[in-house]
């Protein structure tokens, strides 16, 4: 049962819960197309807290709640007293008295933990420095949509400690899938998180391997994925990160070594010419815009099942 649980990291859920989230995502997409969206959030008030700017997460979350019959209350950091030094714990206590649930896009994962604990309300991670669970659900929804199966080898090219990658690895480890990561040796997941992923992978026979050479990692894969090299909050490290990641760009030449029916995914926003060539993200293999649209349906799934 997902009802009333926090959705902070995919590692906290079993395979069947994740499958349920995916199944309902597809169901929601069908219902949107036929204008038969269930009003499962009728009478529910959901606070959406955005400590970071957002396009896809903001639009998909607010729309999802509204379409399901709920009332979204959108708050940026400057809209609440956190910007003036109020402890997250106090903000959480107040929200808990007024809303039925919280979705939050935050700088630090610890903020999510405090929002969940002190509000006493189910809390959904809309992005943190640790993970991005709804993005990974969207990514695998897109893979299933394109190939009819989840069981396709995936390569992630870029920062091996990326928050989106952590959620991809969590999903792969639960479902026994294959993920190859092309990244610099100094960029790896947090040791405590990697330990949990390894334990799950051993149980499911998932294969998660790291490669220094991106060409070796992507050979024969069906899905190539990347993310920006400099995320919000990493601006001070921009030059160093560009130098370290310079050989981990997804190019047309790199894509030549993938399977004939391969696709390219990116969680967006993208910096064309940096982590990906323009001809790749705007080319025939790109499924980035389908992926972006699917953010709405996975948000609808999560909000309907949690609240």
ChimeraX attribute file (.defattr): number of C-alpha atoms within 10 A of each C-alpha:
attribute: neighborCount
match mode: 1-to-1
recipient: residues
	/A:1	9
	/A:2	16
	/A:3	12
	/A:4	15
	/A:5	17
	/A:6	23
	/A:7	23
	/A:8	26
	/A:9	21
	/A:10	25
	/A:11	21
	/A:12	12
	/A:13	17
	/A:14	13
	/A:15	17
	/A:16	12
	/A:17	14
	/A:18	18
	/A:19	13
	/A:20	15
	/A:21	26
	/A:22	21
	/A:23	14
	/A:24	19
	/A:25	25
	/A:26	18
	/A:27	16
	/A:28	26
	/A:29	19
	/A:30	14
	/A:31	14
	/A:32	14
	/A:33	9
	/A:34	9
	/A:35	10
	/A:36	10
	/A:37	18
	/A:38	14
	/A:39	14
	/A:40	17
	/A:41	21
	/A:42	14
	/A:43	11
	/A:44	16
	/A:45	20
	/A:46	28
	/A:47	21
	/A:48	23
	/A:49	20
	/A:50	22
	/A:51	21
	/A:52	15
	/A:53	13
	/A:54	13
	/A:55	9
	/A:56	17
	/A:57	21
	/A:58	19
	/A:59	12
	/A:60	20
	/A:61	25
	/A:62	22
	/A:63	19
	/A:64	26
	/A:65	25
	/A:66	18
	/A:67	18
	/A:68	20
	/A:69	18
	/A:70	21
	/A:71	19
	/A:72	21
	/A:73	15
	/A:74	16
	/A:75	14
	/A:76	16
	/A:77	15
	/A:78	11
	/A:79	12
	/A:80	13
	/A:81	13
	/A:82	16
	/A:83	12
	/A:84	9
	/A:85	8
	/A:86	11
	/A:87	13
	/A:88	18
	/A:89	18
	/A:90	16
	/A:91	17
	/A:92	21
	/A:93	18
	/A:94	12
	/A:95	20
	/A:96	21
	/A:97	11
	/A:98	12
	/A:99	17
	/A:100	20
	/A:101	25
	/A:102	29
	/A:103	28
	/A:104	27
	/A:105	25
	/A:106	20
	/A:107	17
	/A:108	13
	/A:109	18
	/A:110	14
	/A:111	19
	/A:112	26
	/A:113	16
	/A:114	19
	/A:115	25
	/A:116	26
	/A:117	17
	/A:118	17
	/A:119	24
	/A:120	18
	/A:121	23
	/A:122	23
	/A:123	29
	/A:124	27
	/A:125	24
	/A:126	26
	/A:127	28
	/A:128	23
	/A:129	18
	/A:130	23
	/A:131	24
	/A:132	23
	/A:133	28
	/A:134	27
	/A:135	25
	/A:136	24
	/A:137	27
	/A:138	24
	/A:139	26
	/A:140	20
	/A:141	25
	/A:142	24
	/A:143	22
	/A:144	16
	/A:145	14
	/A:146	15
	/A:147	14
	/A:148	11
	/A:149	12
	/A:150	19
	/A:151	16
	/A:152	17
	/A:153	19
	/A:154	28
	/A:155	29
	/A:156	29
	/A:157	30
	/A:158	27
	/A:159	27
	/A:160	22
	/A:161	19
	/A:162	24
	/A:163	20
	/A:164	26
	/A:165	27
	/A:166	26
	/A:167	23
	/A:168	23
	/A:169	30
	/A:170	26
	/A:171	27
	/A:172	27
	/A:173	28
	/A:174	24
	/A:175	22
	/A:176	20
	/A:177	20
	/A:178	21
	/A:179	26
	/A:180	23
	/A:181	28
	/A:182	25
	/A:183	24
	/A:184	22
	/A:185	12
	/A:186	10
	/A:187	14
	/A:188	16
	/A:189	19
	/A:190	13
	/A:191	9
	/A:192	8
	/A:193	13
	/A:194	16
	/A:195	12
	/A:196	14
	/A:197	23
	/A:198	18
	/A:199	12
	/A:200	22
	/A:201	23
	/A:202	13
	/A:203	12
	/A:204	16
	/A:205	16
	/A:206	21
	/A:207	17
	/A:208	19
	/A:209	12
	/A:210	18
	/A:211	18
	/A:212	15
	/A:213	15
	/A:214	23
	/A:215	19
	/A:216	15
	/A:217	24
	/A:218	28
	/A:219	17
	/A:220	19
	/A:221	22
	/A:222	20
	/A:223	24
	/A:224	26
	/A:225	21
	/A:226	26
	/A:227	24
	/A:228	19
	/A:229	21
	/A:230	18
	/A:231	14
	/A:232	11
	/A:233	11
	/A:234	10
	/A:235	10
	/A:236	10
	/A:237	11
	/A:238	13
	/A:239	10
	/A:240	11
	/A:241	15
	/A:242	15
	/A:243	9
	/A:244	17
	/A:245	18
	/A:246	14
	/A:247	17
	/A:248	25
	/A:249	20
	/A:250	25
	/A:251	17
	/A:252	15
	/A:253	10
	/A:254	17
	/A:255	22
	/A:256	14
	/A:257	16
	/A:258	21
	/A:259	15
	/A:260	12
	/A:261	12
	/A:262	21
	/A:263	25
	/A:264	23
	/A:265	24
	/A:266	22
	/A:267	20
	/A:268	15
	/A:269	12
	/A:270	17
	/A:271	15
	/A:272	15
	/A:273	12
	/A:274	17
	/A:275	24
	/A:276	23
	/A:277	17
	/A:278	16
	/A:279	14
	/A:280	20
	/A:281	23
	/A:282	14
	/A:283	13
	/A:284	10
	/A:285	18
	/A:286	19
	/A:287	20
	/A:288	20
	/A:289	14
	/A:290	16
	/A:291	22
	/A:292	21
	/A:293	15
	/A:294	25
	/A:295	27
	/A:296	25
	/A:297	30
	/A:298	31
	/A:299	27
	/A:300	28
	/A:301	25
	/A:302	23
	/A:303	27
	/A:304	23
	/A:305	18
	/A:306	18
	/A:307	22
